[in-house]
Each structure stands twice: as structure tokens, then as C-alpha cells.
Amino acid sequence: MAFTPPTDPATRPIAILGAGTLGRRMALMFATRGGQVRIYDPAAQAGQDACAYVEQNVAEVAAGVEGGTPGAVTATTDLAEALARAWLVVEAVPERLDLKKQIFGDLDKMADADAILASNSSSYPTSEFIDHVTRPERVLNMHFYMPPKQNAVDLMSCGHTDRAVLDLLLRELPHYGVFPFEARRESTGFIFNRIWAAIKREALSVVAEGVSTPQDVDAMWAVNTGMKGGPFRAMDQVGLDVVLAIEDHYAAKNPNLPTGPRELLHRYVDAGNLGVKTGRGFYDDYRPAD
């Protein structure tokens, strides 16, 4: 069935579901065009914190976007309020398949008929959670990395996505200071993430086997690449619980992957050391998130 995508995105809000690390960063980028962004999260404090993050950073980030101007961001615990008139809805909830199936079923019923429904999922293709969706032509993956510094976005069809939806997003997203790339066939991990996963997994293996330490791996990374940080700093930034969930999903798809990286991550996650958001991960020099 053909789907007619929205024709007036410039005058309608964007809704982000989830106020976590990536949800608030996506909201930040979508707030650079002077419009309205709504963040939905059942935890009111999380939504308030996400709004504060956007408000603190949006002027600076918008100044780096051609034609950019700071927009308005609000948070709500009411899903219907978040979705009202939204032309684009981006899901950024935890990587649980049952939860995503439920949410997309709800979005299919509650969002405007021409709204595009996207998932930021980094490890699940949207084809796996459209069981309760009656109009899959408007569903796709829209995977962000770590904006505002890493501004690439993967776009991938759910297998039914109308071509007009992909073309609209390829055209519109650069206006928000992000750079979309289309995955030409379904792929677990998409484009850059598949390449990064191999680097990340081998870095974890080197430490899990006792060959090196997170600090030395990152220091060598900086020396050899000229780039700041390194794999372990990057994993702390994302959240080790999120990294572990992604690795568990890769392993479910490919049982031949080594177990050492996941065992190492489990030790940190089980101890509650999740990285920047808890103040301690592979490094312990972070200020815990408020």
C-alpha cells in the first residue's frame, strides 16, 4: 500500500520517545531548526533533565547548522500529548524487543495518519517489531550515533517502507545538521556500527584476555590515530548496559562470537558501573549525571 508522507514538516513538531543519552541528543539536533520538539518519557525527572540538556546546548549547536536557529523543547509523560500533530516520531527506548513491539503498535494507533514512525534501535531492524502495525509503509530505522559530534544517521527500510519516506528523510534531515546514509538492505548493526562493533569487540577481548588495560588501549588509539578518546571512553559515554545489550543481540544473531567481551562488560554492569551516567565505568573520573 502506498503511503503519502507529510508535506508540511517545517510547521509541525517532532516527537522523541525516551529521554536517555541518545533521546536528548536527538532532541537537541531536531531543535536546531526553530521548531518544536517534544520529549516523551514516563519518568518526569528524566524528561526535565533532557530539556535542560537541550536548552543548555541548542544555541551553540544551532549556530553551527546552516540556517539554524534555536527551537523549543518540552517534555511530557503523556504519550498522546507528545504525538499530537507530530510529523516524525523517533523511538529511543531500551533495546527490548517486546517493548518496541508494544510501542510501535501504540504509535500506529495514536500518531497522525501521515506521521513517519522511526526507531533509533541500533541492533534490531524494524522488521522485527511491526507485528501490531497496520501501516508498515511509514516505519523505518533511523539510527543516530552520538550527536552533536557524531552526526551520521543510518536509514533502513523495515521491508515495507514507502520509497517516498526514505527520500523525504534523505532530503530533510540535513537541515537539522545531521547526515543520513541509507542501508541498501537489512543489516543488523547497519553501516558504521558494524565496523565499530568489530573494533569495540576486539578492544574488549584484548582487555578480557589480560593483554592490556582500557587506559592503555585508549592511549595507543590516540597515538596511532591522532583521535582523542578511544574505544573504552566511547563505551563509557554510550553506557555499558547499552553496549552489553547490543553485544547480546549480536551474539543471538551470531553464536560464534567470542564470549570474553560480554563477560567483561557483565562485571561492570553487574557492579552498577555503567560509565558516564553513573560516574564510573572503565574510567572513574566522571561526575555522575544529575
C-alpha positions in Angstrom: 0.0 0.0 0.0 1.3 3.4 -0.9 1.9 6.0 1.9 1.7 9.7 1.5 4.4 11.3 3.7 3.8 14.7 5.4 4.0 17.7 3.2 4.4 20.3 5.9 7.3 19.2 8.2 8.5 22.7 8.8 5.3 23.7 10.6 4.8 20.6 12.7 6.5 19.2 15.8 8.8 16.2 16.2 8.3 13.7 19.0 11.2 11.8 20.7 10.2 8.8 22.8 12.8 8.3 25.5 14.9 11.0 27.4 18.1 9.0 27.8 21.6 9.6 26.4 20.6 9.4 22.8 17.0 10.6 23.1 18.1 14.0 24.5 20.8 14.3 21.8 18.4 13.6 19.0 16.1 16.2 20.5 19.0 18.7 20.5 19.6 18.2 16.8 15.9 18.5 15.9 15.7 21.7 18.0 18.2 23.5 15.7 15.7 24.5 13.1 13.5 26.7 15.2 10.5 24.3 15.5 9.0 22.4 18.4 10.4 19.2 19.8 8.5 17.1 22.3 10.2 14.5 24.5 8.1 11.7 26.0 9.3 9.8 29.0 7.2 8.1 31.7 9.8 9.4 34.2 9.1 13.1 34.6 12.5 13.9 36.0 14.2 12.3 33.0 12.2 14.5 30.7 13.1 17.6 32.7 16.8 16.7 32.6 16.6 16.1 28.9 15.0 19.5 28.3 17.7 21.2 30.4 20.4 19.5 28.3 18.9 20.7 25.1 18.3 24.3 26.4 22.0 24.5 27.6 23.4 23.4 24.2 20.9 24.3 21.5 22.1 27.9 20.8 25.7 26.8 20.3 24.8 23.7 18.1 22.2 25.7 16.0 24.9 28.3 15.3 26.9 25.5 13.5 23.9 24.5 11.3 23.3 26.4 8.1 20.2 28.4 8.6 19.9 27.1 12.2 18.0 28.8 14.9 17.2 27.5 18.4 13.8 25.9 18.7 11.6 25.0 21.7 11.7 21.7 23.6 9.1 20.4 26.1 8.8 17.1 28.0 5.7 15.2 28.8 4.7 11.9 30.5 1.6 11.8 28.3 2.2 10.0 25.0 -0.9 11.4 23.2 0.3 14.9 24.1 3.8 14.2 22.7 2.3 12.8 19.4 -0.2 15.5 18.7 0.4 16.8 15.1 4.0 15.3 15.0 5.2 14.7 11.5 8.1 12.5 12.7 8.2 10.2 15.8 11.5 8.7 16.8 11.6 5.8 19.4 14.6 5.7 21.6 13.6 3.3 24.4 15.7 0.5 25.9 16.7 -2.3 23.5 13.9 -4.8 24.4 12.0 -6.3 21.5 8.8 -6.8 23.5 8.8 -3.1 24.5 9.4 -1.9 20.9 6.6 -4.1 19.6 4.2 -2.7 22.1 5.3 0.9 21.4 5.0 0.7 17.7 1.6 -0.9 18.0 0.6 2.1 20.1 2.2 4.6 17.7 0.4 3.1 14.7 -3.0 3.8 16.5 -2.2 7.1 18.1 0.1 9.1 15.7 -1.3 11.2 12.9 -2.1 9.2 9.8 0.8 10.8 7.8 3.4 10.7 10.6 6.6 8.8 10.0 7.4 6.3 12.7 11.2 5.7 13.2 13.2 3.7 15.6 16.7 4.6 16.9 17.4 1.0 17.6 21.0 0.1 16.9 20.6 -3.7 17.0 17.0 -4.5 16.0 15.8 -4.0 12.4 12.3 -2.5 12.4 11.0 -5.6 10.5 11.2 -7.4 13.9 8.7 -5.2 15.7 5.9 -4.3 13.3 3.7 -7.2 14.4 0.9 -4.8 15.6 1.5 -2.1 12.9 -1.2 -1.9 10.2 0.7 0.6 8.1 4.3 -0.5 8.0 4.9 1.7 4.9 5.7 4.5 7.3 8.0 2.6 9.6 11.8 2.5 9.4 15.0 2.6 11.3 16.6 6.0 11.9 19.7 5.3 13.9 21.8 8.2 15.4 25.3 7.8 16.7 26.4 10.4 19.3 25.4 13.9 18.1 26.2 16.7 18.1 29.8 15.4 17.4 29.0 12.2 15.5 26.2 13.3 13.2 25.8 10.4 10.8 22.3 8.8 10.7 21.5 5.3 9.3 18.2 5.0 7.5 16.9 1.4 6.8 13.6 0.1 5.5 11.5 -2.2 7.6 11.0 -4.1 4.3 7.7 -2.3 3.6 8.8 1.3 3.9 7.5 3.5 1.1 10.3 4.9 -1.0 8.9 8.4 -0.6 9.5 8.2 3.2 13.2 7.5 2.7 13.5 10.2 0.0 11.9 12.8 2.3 14.2 12.0 5.2 17.3 12.0 3.0 16.2 15.4 1.9 15.0 16.9 5.2 17.5 15.6 7.8 20.5 17.6 6.6 18.5 20.7 7.5 18.9 19.7 11.2 22.7 19.3 11.0 22.8 15.5 10.6 23.9 13.4 7.7 21.7 10.5 6.6 23.0 7.4 4.8 20.8 4.6 3.5 21.4 1.0 4.3 20.5 -0.6 1.0 19.5 -3.9 2.5 18.5 -5.1 6.0 21.5 -5.4 8.3 22.0 -6.0 12.0 24.1 -3.1 13.1 23.6 -1.0 9.9 26.7 0.6 8.4 29.2 2.2 10.7 28.0 0.3 13.7 29.0 -3.0 12.1 32.5 -1.6 11.6 32.7 -0.1 15.1 31.3 -3.3 16.7 34.3 -5.2 15.3 36.8 -2.7 16.7 34.9 -2.5 20.1 34.7 -6.3 20.4 38.4 -6.8 19.7 39.3 -4.0 22.2 37.2 -5.7 24.9 38.9 -9.1 24.0 42.3 -7.6 24.5 41.4 -6.5 28.0 39.3 -9.6 28.8 42.4 -11.8 28.0 44.6 -9.7 30.2 46.8 -8.4 27.3 46.2 -4.8 28.1 44.1 -2.3 30.1 41.3 0.1 28.9 43.6 3.0 29.6 46.5 1.7 27.6 44.2 0.7 24.7 42.8 4.2 24.5 46.2 5.8 24.9 47.6 3.7 22.0 44.4 4.5 20.0 45.1 8.2 20.4 48.8 7.9 19.5 48.2 5.8 16.3 45.0 7.5 15.0 45.5 11.1 16.2 42.0 11.0 17.6 41.0 11.8 21.2 39.5 9.3 23.5 39.3 5.7 22.3 37.0 2.6 22.4 36.7 2.4 26.1 36.0 6.1 26.6 33.4 5.8 23.9 31.7 2.8 25.5 31.6 4.7 28.9 29.9 7.6 27.1 27.2 5.3 25.5 26.6 3.4 28.7 28.0 -0.1 29.4 24.5 -1.5 29.9 23.6 -0.3 26.4 26.9 -1.7 25.0 26.1 -5.1 26.6 22.6 -5.2 25.3 23.8 -4.6 21.8 26.5 -7.2 22.1 24.0 -9.7 23.5 21.8 -9.1 20.4 24.8 -9.5 18.0 25.6 -12.8 19.8 22.0 -14.0 19.5 22.3 -13.5 15.7 25.8 -15.0 15.6 26.5 -17.6 18.3 30.2 -17.9 17.1 31.1 -14.5 18.6 33.6 -14.7 21.5 32.2 -14.6 25.0 35.1 -12.7 26.7 33.9 -9.2 25.7 30.4 -9.8 27.1 31.8 -11.4 30.3 34.0 -8.4 30.8 31.0 -6.0 30.3 28.9 -8.0 32.7 31.4 -7.5 35.5 31.0 -3.7 35.2 27.2 -3.7 34.6 26.5 -6.1 37.5 28.5 -3.8 39.8 26.4 -0.8 38.6 29.4 0.8 36.9 27.7 1.9 33.7 30.0 4.7 32.6 29.4 8.4 32.5 25.8 8.2 33.7 26.8 6.6 37.0 30.1 8.3 37.4 32.2 5.1 37.0 32.8 2.6 34.2 36.1 1.6 32.6 37.2 5.0 34.0 36.2 6.5 37.4 36.8 10.2 36.7 33.3 11.2 35.7 30.8 13.4 37.5 27.6 11.3 38.0 24.7 12.5 35.9 22.2 14.6 37.9 
